[in-house]
Amino acid sequence: MRVIAIIITITLSSIFAFGQTAGDALRYSYWNYGGSARYMGTGGSMGALGGDYSSIISNPASIATFRRSELTFTPGVLISGTESNFNNTEFSKNKVSANVNQAGLVFASAKPGDWKTINFGIGYNRLMDFNQTFTYSGTTNGSISDYFKELANGLTTDQLSDYDSWLAYDTYLLYQPLASDPTYYENDLLPNDQTQKFQTVRTKGSMGELNLALGGNFDHKLYVGGSVGVVFLDYNLTKKYEESDINATIDYYEGLEYNEALSTDGVGFNINIGAIYRINQIVRIGAAIHTPTWLSLSDSYNTSLTHDFIDPDSGAGTLTSESPIGTFEYNLRTPWRFIGNAGFVIKKVAFISLEAEWLDYSKNRYNYDSEFADQATLEIEAGTNAQIKQTFQSGLNLKLGGEYVIKELFRLRAGYALYGNPYVNNDGMFNTSQISAGLGYRKNNYFVDLAYVRRMGEQDYAPYVLASGLENSPVVSNNTASDQILVTLGLKFGGKRAK
């Protein structure tokens, strides 16, 4: 049986004991870098060549390659599309959003002697975009009330979670048939009862990095640099799940509506160092090490449940129960990143660039503040970290790009990126790739770049997962494709080039 990403990325119901799952850790460490139109048009592969502010997020030594000061700004439009397949029926949703993908300022300072330049930069790069909407509907066996029943059984009513099982009990979706056993619960559905399911899932927000970089150029052969990044995170998730007895065959049960909402804000930092060596006029190689990003996060979450039923005495009825608004503050440490770059310059009219990034997603770690946390909280922390270690593996992200100069003023670009599967057992259900193309115009102190980027991915999703396995749980296959158009406006200024 396939082991799904969905088990850890989807069910807010299990999140609300505390607001964190292994899937959240992956969300904040599986970066699809944004950047300038030139950087994105070449697949994000320019770390060894530099000359573009966004290459600093890959290899901070690239700041040392600038010969003149430069100011860049990159707005963009993103169209996020999702094709969902549920019960052999296709559903399609698109979402359009505008954003700032990059902004950067580099101060290049020419120096006499072996150190040709000492450069400083400050700027912003978008790391992730969370904007997505998808929907599905269909008739399958079972009900989310079966999931609530599994959560409740073995607990007394005062031990039920305020965010799922208590709501089901409070609206009489669950009841206790045995007076002798206050920890046993039932619902009105049989295992083979069919229900019509409908759900809409919406996510929005982004993750971006403000970085400060410093680098030096030694005799136009060795370039070294470092950067400090301050990461900002904003993530919002809303889910509306509806269910009904479409065939009118279930006694007492009419349907339900379950709403979930999660909002996460955070800030963090990281430190990166890198070096580039120019072997000759053609070949450049580089390497960089990125420390973990230490994130301080805050969650706010709530749920509500409405149960529609038929009372044999009074007829149709409706009961609604709402959870309190829960909040939780915690820390997350993402993995180290190790990056290798290479660039090949062909007669000053073209280049080919490559990049490989390795990181181990199983090294994500939560910290629930052990100084103040109680034993139950520490046990949840240990359990979630163990789940991360068992579920994830190391991944290798590969990027390839190139640029060709036409009559000195115009540039053509293309790129491709493939992001490695982070799951130990996935059977190819989590795949992400990216293709890109771009144009550039440069004259005197001004330049304009345009890029088109298409990202494609596959990931399965389930609104709930039963203990009996995925074969008895509803599963949705999502194919995502985002189309992004970027425009970079750039200005070069400052003194003479370093000799």
ZAMARGU-4260 file (C-alpha; in steps of 0.2 Angstrom, whole numbers, plus 5000, padded with zeros to 4 digits):
<rodrens>
0) 5000/5000/5000 | 5006/5017/4996 | 5011/5028/5011 | 5005/5045/5007 | 5010/5063/5009
5) 4992/5066/5013 | 4993/5057/5030 | 5003/5071/5037 | 4999/5086/5026 | 4980/5087/5027
10) 4970/5083/5042 | 4968/5098/5053 | 4958/5088/5064 | 4974/5080/5071 | 4983/5097/5071
15) 4972/5105/5083 | 4978/5096/5099 | 4993/5107/5094 | 4994/5117/5078 | 5009/5107/5071
20) 5012/5092/5060 | 5026/5084/5050 | 5018/5091/5035 | 5019/5109/5042 | 5038/5106/5044
25) 5039/5101/5026 | 5029/5116/5020 | 5041/5128/5028 | 5057/5119/5022 | 5052/5114/5004
30) 5057/5130/4995 | 5053/5134/4977 | 5064/5149/4976 | 5058/5165/4968 | 5069/5179/4962
35) 5072/5191/4948 | 5066/5188/4930 | 5084/5184/4924 | 5087/5171/4939 | 5070/5163/4936
40) 5072/5163/4917 | 5088/5152/4919 | 5079/5140/4931 | 5087/5148/4947 | 5104/5140/4942
45) 5116/5156/4942 | 5124/5153/4958 | 5142/5151/4951 | 5140/5165/4938 | 5133/5179/4949
50) 5129/5196/4941 | 5111/5195/4947 | 5105/5199/4965 | 5094/5184/4967 | 5109/5172/4964
55) 5114/5178/4982 | 5100/5166/4989 | 5109/5152/4981 | 5128/5156/4984 | 5131/5173/4993
60) 5148/5174/4985 | 5140/5179/4969 | 5138/5197/4977 | 5157/5198/4974 | 5155/5196/4955
65) 5147/5213/4954 | 5158/5227/4946 | 5146/5241/4947 | 5132/5245/4959 | 5114/5240/4955
70) 5096/5242/4959 | 5083/5229/4954 | 5064/5227/4957 | 5053/5212/4951 | 5034/5212/4952
75) 5025/5197/4946 | 5008/5189/4943 | 5005/5171/4948 | 4991/5160/4941 | 4989/5144/4952
80) 4979/5130/4945 | 4974/5114/4952 | 4966/5099/4943 | 4958/5087/4956 | 4952/5069/4953
85) 4940/5062/4965 | 4930/5046/4962 | 4935/5047/4944 | 4928/5064/4942 | 4938/5079/4937
90) 4937/5097/4945 | 4947/5112/4941 | 4951/5128/4951 | 4962/5143/4947 | 4968/5157/4958
95) 4977/5174/4952 | 4988/5184/4964 | 5000/5198/4961 | 5016/5200/4972 | 5034/5207/4973
100) 5045/5192/4969 | 5062/5202/4972 | 5070/5218/4976 | 5088/5221/4978 | 5102/5234/4980
105) 5120/5231/4978 | 5134/5243/4982 | 5150/5239/4973 | 5166/5247/4979 | 5182/5245/4968
110) 5198/5243/4978 | 5217/5244/4973 | 5227/5229/4976 | 5222/5210/4975 | 5205/5213/4983
115) 5197/5220/4968 | 5180/5224/4975 | 5171/5223/4992 | 5152/5223/4989 | 5137/5225/5000
120) 5119/5220/4996 | 5102/5221/5004 | 5087/5214/4996 | 5071/5203/4997 | 5068/5186/4988
125) 5052/5177/4989 | 5055/5159/4994 | 5037/5151/4994 | 5020/5156/4988 | 5005/5147/4997
130) 4991/5153/4986 | 4980/5138/4980 | 4962/5133/4979 | 4955/5116/4975 | 4938/5108/4977
135) 4930/5091/4974 | 4914/5081/4977 | 4908/5063/4975 | 4899/5049/4983 | 4909/5036/4992
140) 4907/5024/5007 | 4909/5030/5025 | 4909/5047/5033 | 4920/5059/5043 | 4910/5054/5058
145) 4919/5037/5057 | 4935/5047/5060 | 4928/5057/5074 | 4922/5041/5082 | 4940/5034/5081
150) 4947/5049/5089 | 4934/5048/5103 | 4934/5030/5108 | 4944/5026/5123 | 4941/5043/5130
155) 4928/5050/5142 | 4918/5066/5137 | 4929/5078/5147 | 4945/5071/5137 | 4938/5074/5120
160) 4946/5087/5109 | 4938/5104/5108 | 4942/5104/5089 | 4935/5088/5083 | 4928/5074/5093
165) 4920/5085/5106 | 4911/5094/5092 | 4904/5078/5086 | 4898/5073/5103 | 4891/5090/5107
170) 4880/5089/5091 | 4874/5071/5094 | 4884/5065/5079 | 4892/5053/5091 | 4883/5046/5106
175) 4887/5033/5120 | 4876/5018/5118 | 4882/5009/5133 | 4879/5016/5150 | 4892/5004/5157
180) 4906/5011/5146 | 4908/5030/5146 | 4923/5028/5134 | 4913/5020/5119 | 4905/5030/5105
185) 4894/5026/5090 | 4887/5035/5076 | 4872/5032/5065 | 4881/5026/5050 | 4886/5008/5044
190) 4903/5005/5036 | 4895/5003/5019 | 4883/5018/5020 | 4887/5030/5006 | 4888/5049/5008
195) 4890/5063/4996 | 4906/5073/5000 | 4910/5090/4995 | 4925/5101/5000 | 4934/5117/4996
200) 4952/5120/5002 | 4960/5137/5001 | 4977/5142/5006 | 4986/5159/5004 | 5001/5168/5010
205) 5020/5167/5007 | 5037/5165/5014 | 5051/5178/5010 | 5068/5182/5015 | 5076/5199/5018
210) 5095/5196/5016 | 5111/5206/5020 | 5126/5200/5010 | 5144/5205/5010 | 5157/5198/4998
215) 5175/5201/4991 | 5183/5198/4974 | 5201/5192/4975 | 5211/5195/4959 | 5195/5190/4948
220) 5199/5172/4953 | 5191/5169/4970 | 5175/5176/4976 | 5169/5174/4994 | 5154/5180/5003
225) 5141/5178/5017 | 5124/5183/5020 | 5112/5184/5035 | 5094/5181/5030 | 5078/5186/5040
230) 5063/5175/5035 | 5045/5181/5036 | 5031/5169/5035 | 5012/5171/5033 | 5001/5156/5030
235) 4982/5154/5030 | 4972/5139/5028 | 4953/5137/5027 | 4943/5121/5024 | 4924/5118/5022
240) 4919/5100/5021 | 4901/5095/5018 | 4893/5078/5018 | 4875/5072/5015 | 4864/5056/5014
245) 4861/5059/4996 | 4852/5042/4994 | 4841/5045/5009 | 4845/5028/5015 | 4853/5032/5032
250) 4842/5032/5047 | 4842/5048/5057 | 4857/5055/5048 | 4855/5070/5035 | 4872/5077/5034
255) 4885/5089/5041 | 4897/5103/5038 | 4914/5104/5046 | 4924/5120/5045 | 4943/5122/5049
260) 4954/5137/5049 | 4972/5139/5053 | 4983/5155/5053 | 5002/5154/5055 | 5014/5169/5057
265) 5032/5168/5059 | 5049/5175/5058 | 5066/5167/5058 | 5084/5169/5052 | 5099/5160/5044
270) 5117/5162/5040 | 5125/5157/5023 | 5142/5157/5017 | 5149/5153/4999 | 5164/5154/4987
275) 5166/5154/4968 | 5182/5150/4959 | 5185/5155/4941 | 5196/5141/4934 | 5198/5150/4917
280) 5189/5162/4906 | 5176/5148/4903 | 5173/5138/4919 | 5167/5144/4936 | 5163/5133/4950
285) 5155/5137/4967 | 5149/5130/4983 | 5138/5136/4998 | 5133/5131/5015 | 5116/5137/5022
290) 5113/5135/5040 | 5096/5129/5046 | 5083/5142/5047 | 5077/5145/5065 | 5059/5150/5064
295) 5048/5156/5078 | 5030/5153/5074 | 5013/5157/5081 | 4997/5147/5076 | 4979/5153/5078
300) 4965/5140/5074 | 4947/5136/5076 | 4934/5123/5070 | 4915/5122/5069 | 4903/5107/5066
305) 4885/5107/5061 | 4875/5091/5061 | 4858/5089/5052 | 4848/5075/5058 | 4830/5067/5059
310) 4823/5065/5076 | 4810/5051/5076 | 4800/5062/5089 | 4802/5080/5083 | 4807/5078/5065
315) 4821/5087/5056 | 4834/5096/5067 | 4851/5105/5067 | 4864/5107/5080 | 4880/5117/5079
320) 4895/5118/5090 | 4910/5129/5089 | 4928/5127/5096 | 4937/5140/5106 | 4950/5150/5096
325) 4966/5141/5100 | 4983/5149/5100 | 5001/5141/5101 | 5018/5148/5100 | 5033/5136/5095
330) 5049/5135/5086 | 5055/5125/5071 | 5072/5122/5064 | 5074/5117/5046 | 5088/5107/5038
335) 5105/5112/5033 | 5107/5115/5014 | 5123/5111/5004 | 5124/5118/4987 | 5136/5116/4972
340) 5136/5127/4957 | 5145/5127/4940 | 5145/5139/4926 | 5152/5139/4908 | 5154/5155/4898
345) 5155/5153/4879 | 5164/5167/4870 | 5155/5181/4881 | 5139/5178/4871 | 5132/5164/4880
350) 5133/5154/4896 | 5126/5137/4903 | 5124/5136/4922 | 5120/5121/4933 | 5116/5119/4952
355) 5113/5105/4964 | 5106/5107/4981 | 5105/5094/4994 | 5096/5094/5011 | 5089/5081/5023
360) 5070/5084/5026 | 5070/5072/5041 | 5081/5084/5050 | 5067/5096/5053 | 5064/5098/5072
365) 5050/5106/5082 | 5054/5114/5099 | 5039/5118/5110 | 5049/5128/5123 | 5054/5114/5135
370) 5057/5127/5149 | 5038/5130/5151 | 5030/5115/5142 | 5022/5102/5153 | 5025/5083/5150
375) 5010/5080/5139 | 5017/5094/5127 | 5034/5087/5127 | 5027/5070/5123 | 5018/5078/5108
380) 5034/5086/5102 | 5044/5070/5103 | 5031/5061/5094 | 5030/5074/5080 | 5049/5074/5078
385) 5049/5055/5077 | 5036/5056/5064 | 5046/5068/5054 | 5061/5057/5055 | 5052/5042/5049
390) 5042/5050/5035 | 5055/5061/5026 | 5072/5058/5018 | 5085/5068/5010 | 5082/5076/4993
395) 5092/5083/4978 | 5086/5098/4969 | 5094/5100/4951 | 5093/5116/4941 | 5100/5119/4923
400) 5099/5136/4913 | 5107/5146/4900 | 5107/5163/4891 | 5112/5168/4874 | 5116/5186/4869
405) 5109/5193/4852 | 5118/5209/4845 | 5124/5214/4863 | 5107/5221/4868 | 5096/5206/4869
410) 5096/5190/4879 | 5087/5174/4877 | 5085/5162/4892 | 5079/5145/4897 | 5079/5134/4912
415) 5073/5118/4920 | 5072/5113/4938 | 5068/5096/4946 | 5064/5095/4965 | 5068/5079/4974
420) 5055/5068/4983 | 5055/5072/5001 | 5045/5056/5007 | 5053/5039/5011 | 5038/5030/5004
425) 5028/5039/4991 | 5028/5030/4975 | 5030/5046/4965 | 5015/5054/4972 | 5025/5070/4977
430) 5034/5077/4962 | 5038/5095/4957 | 5047/5102/4942 | 5049/5119/4934 | 5052/5125/4916
435) 5056/5143/4912 | 5060/5155/4898 | 5065/5173/4897 | 5070/5188/4887 | 5082/5203/4892
440) 5086/5220/4886 | 5102/5229/4891 | 5108/5246/4886 | 5120/5258/4895 | 5114/5259/4913
445) 5097/5251/4911 | 5090/5234/4909 | 5073/5226/4908 | 5070/5207/4910 | 5055/5196/4907
450) 5052/5178/4912 | 5039/5165/4911 | 5039/5151/4924 | 5028/5136/4925 | 5029/5124/4940
455) 5021/5107/4940 | 5017/5096/4954 | 5007/5080/4960 | 5001/5077/4977 | 4987/5066/4985
460) 4976/5073/4998 | 4963/5066/5010 | 4951/5076/5021 | 4953/5062/5034 | 4962/5046/5036
465) 4954/5031/5045 | 4964/5019/5056 | 4958/5005/5044 | 4969/5012/5030 | 4968/5023/5015
470) 4957/5010/5005 | 4943/5016/5017 | 4947/5034/5016 | 4943/5047/5003 | 4958/5051/4992
475) 4959/5066/4980 | 4973/5066/4967 | 4979/5084/4964 | 4989/5090/4949 | 4995/5108/4952
480) 5002/5119/4938 | 5006/5137/4942 | 5010/5150/4928 | 5020/5165/4933 | 5025/5181/4923
485) 5039/5192/4930 | 5047/5208/4925 | 5063/5215/4932 | 5067/5233/4931 | 5086/5237/4934
490) 5097/5252/4935 | 5117/5251/4936 | 5126/5265/4944 | 5142/5270/4952 | 5160/5272/4948
495) 5173/5263/4937 | 5174/5244/4935 | 5187/5235/4945 | 5202/5231/4935
</rodrens>
